[in-house]
Amino acid sequence: MAELQDEISSLCDRIRDYKIGDFEKFHDAIEGEMEGCCINIAVFGMTGSGKSALINTIFQSLGYPKVAVIQSTGKEGTKVLESFVLPGKQITLFDTRGFFEMDFKEEGELFRILNGIERPGDDLKRDEESARKAKAAGQGAHKLEKPPITDQMHVVLWVIKAIDIRFGLGQYREIIKYVQDQLRETIITILTVLTFDDEVQRNPNADEERKRLKEAAIKVTGSDMRNVFMIANPLPGKDLDPVYKERVLELMEKALKCGERSIRMRQTKRESPKKQVRHSECVASNLKYPTPVEHEDEPPIDRKYKCLP
């Protein structure tokens, strides 16, 4: 137990002391691009999966006593995109509205959030206006002009309720298949969070059930097994079990590493065509103005001037 507490303290200190650039060097950043940049972490999941509770758990695991998320639903069932900055840190968590069927309106909303088009405070309505936005943006929001990389999302926490019957029946897999493919193309890592592990623990074959759930989650989100985290939601008025607290902190550190990697690789991808153009221009310039070479097999040039008669 003492070793576990030491590891928790170490993880907590590293995250609380975090500064962007701790894990990657941004050689292809535009001048001034990284000033004020935060790692933007989008928290997605089906309705009731425990997204808001996860954000609360992250804050509490880092020793911030205040509850980060106060769930509020406005009239007509609307909900706003909410952002939560870890106090004094370059880390922002985005709490999103839960998905139901991942139809084209919900999918369009997801991609507008990923691309930084929907901003904190925006209403996430799923009405005729939402349908119009999704249609105008095209599949994957490819028609929209994207904000700078630093304003987009850099890593995704995809939250799945481990005891959700829809997950158990394999209904999630096809719902987010296209999303999974697009995230891979955009160089955004999905970290999978299976919640309600405390209820899984009550299963007489809990370890076997966890293995089955993790394998099923990988098929849904495409995450590597190392990027699947099983946690419990804390009970009101009670501290989170140290085992789960360590997992939450490991999840956050992995998110920061993946977020920095996403920024670096997207910057490199953006700058690559420019580098190729500069290289081509350099090659062309060398061909146009070749360096003089003295050929030994040619007779020397007589540079003496003859006097006019």
Residue pairs with C-beta under 8 A, 6 or more apart in sequence:
1 242
4 242
4 243
4 246
5 242
7 246
8 242
8 245
8 246
8 249
11 246
11 249
11 250
11 253
12 61
12 62
12 63
12 249
14 253
15 62
15 86
15 89
15 91
15 249
15 252
15 253
15 256
16 62
16 63
16 89
18 89
18 90
18 91
18 256
19 90
20 34
20 37
20 38
20 39
20 90
20 260
21 34
21 260
22 256
22 260
23 256
23 257
23 260
23 261
24 260
24 261
24 263
24 264
25 264
26 33
26 34
26 263
26 264
26 267
27 264
27 268
28 264
28 267
28 268
28 270
28 271
29 267
30 267
33 148
33 149
33 150
33 267
34 150
37 90
37 150
37 263
38 85
38 90
38 91
38 92
38 150
39 90
39 91
39 92
39 154
39 155
39 255
39 256
39 259
39 260
39 263
40 92
40 94
40 116
40 151
40 152
40 153
40 154
40 155
40 259
41 91
41 92
41 93
41 94
41 153
41 154
41 155
41 156
41 157
41 255
41 259
42 94
42 96
42 113
42 114
42 153
42 155
42 156
42 157
43 51
43 54
43 55
43 93
43 94
43 95
43 96
43 156
43 157
43 159
44 51
44 96
44 99
44 110
44 156
44 157
44 158
44 159
45 51
45 98
45 99
45 158
45 159
45 160
45 161
46 98
46 99
46 100
46 160
46 161
46 164
46 166
46 172
47 98
47 99
47 100
48 98
48 161
48 164
49 98
49 159
49 160
49 161
49 164
49 195
50 159
50 161
50 193
50 195
50 196
50 233
51 95
51 96
51 98
51 159
52 69
52 71
52 95
53 69
53 195
53 233
53 234
54 157
54 159
54 193
54 195
54 231
54 233
55 68
55 69
55 84
55 93
55 95
56 67
56 68
56 69
56 234
57 231
57 233
57 234
57 240
57 244
57 248
58 68
58 93
58 248
58 251
58 252
59 66
59 67
59 68
59 84
59 86
60 234
60 240
61 240
61 245
61 248
61 249
61 252
62 86
62 249
62 252
64 86
64 87
68 84
68 93
69 82
69 84
69 95
72 79
73 79
74 80
74 123
76 125
78 123
78 124
78 125
79 97
79 123
79 124
80 120
80 121
80 122
80 123
80 124
81 94
81 95
81 96
81 97
81 113
81 118
81 119
81 120
81 121
81 122
81 124
82 94
82 95
82 120
83 92
83 93
83 94
83 95
83 120
84 92
84 93
84 94
84 95
85 91
85 92
85 93
86 92
86 93
91 252
91 256
94 113
94 120
94 153
96 110
96 113
96 124
97 109
97 124
99 106
99 110
99 175
100 106
101 175
102 110
102 175
102 176
102 179
104 131
104 134
104 135
105 126
105 130
105 131
105 134
106 126
107 134
107 139
107 178
107 179
108 130
108 133
108 134
108 135
108 137
108 141
109 118
109 124
109 126
109 130
109 134
110 179
111 137
111 140
111 141
111 182
112 118
112 133
112 137
112 141
112 144
113 153
114 141
114 152
114 153
114 156
114 183
114 186
114 188
115 141
115 144
115 146
115 147
115 152
115 153
116 146
116 147
116 148
116 151
116 152
116 153
117 141
117 144
117 146
117 147
118 124
124 130
136 143
137 143
137 144
138 144
139 178
140 178
140 182
146 152
149 263
149 266
149 267
149 270
150 263
153 188
154 188
154 258
154 259
154 260
154 262
154 263
155 188
155 189
155 191
155 255
155 258
155 259
155 262
156 183
156 188
156 189
156 190
156 191
157 191
157 193
157 251
157 255
158 176
158 190
158 191
158 192
158 193
158 220
158 221
158 223
159 193
159 195
160 167
160 172
160 192
160 193
160 194
160 195
160 217
160 220
160 221
161 167
161 194
161 195
161 196
162 194
162 195
162 196
162 197
162 199
162 200
162 213
162 230
163 196
163 199
163 200
166 172
167 216
167 217
167 220
168 216
170 216
170 219
172 220
173 219
173 220
176 220
176 221
180 190
180 221
180 222
183 189
183 190
183 222
184 222
186 266
187 261
187 262
187 265
187 266
187 269
188 262
189 227
189 258
189 261
189 262
190 221
190 222
190 223
190 227
191 223
191 227
191 228
191 229
191 251
191 254
191 255
191 258
192 217
192 218
192 220
192 221
192 223
192 227
192 228
192 229
193 229
193 230
193 231
193 251
194 213
194 214
194 217
194 228
194 229
194 230
194 231
195 231
195 232
195 233
196 232
196 233
197 210
197 230
197 231
197 232
197 244
198 232
198 233
198 241
200 206
200 209
200 210
200 213
200 230
201 232
203 209
210 230
213 230
214 225
214 228
214 230
217 223
217 228
218 224
218 225
218 228
227 254
229 247
229 248
229 250
229 251
230 247
231 244
231 247
231 248
231 251
232 240
232 241
232 244
234 240
240 248
